[in-house]
Every structure is written in C-alpha cells, then in structure tokens.
Amino acid sequence: MAAMKPRTGDGPLEVAKEGRGIVLRMPIEGGGRLVVEMTADEAASLGVAIRDCAEVPFE
C-alpha cells in the first residue's frame, strides 16, 4: 500500500531535490498546488522547453 502523504495546500512555486528526484510544486487557480516529481534529465528538458517558448518573458 502506498504511503499517505499530507496534502501540500497552497504555497509558493517551489522546486527542490528530494531523494533521487526533483519535485516541482506549482500553485494552481482555485487553490492547491500541482506536484510533479521528475528526474534531473526531465527537469533540464522542461527548462529548455520553457526557455524556448517565445511567449515567456525573461529579464
């Protein structure tokens, strides 16, 4: 049986290394947060995809 983890609730955007993976916690409309665990390679690919999106403003 899977371990029951507490709900993350509302909070800021967070990215942290936890165990062997990288965990992204992103606030969503309507409350709560989307939680995604990924490998370092997947996180790097996500970063490239976001950076390459022409609609994302960077300073």
Buried (B, 14 or more C-beta within 10 A) or exposed (E): EEEEEEEBEEEEEEBEEEEEBBBBBBBEEEEBBEEBEBEEEBBEEBEEEEEEEEEEEEE
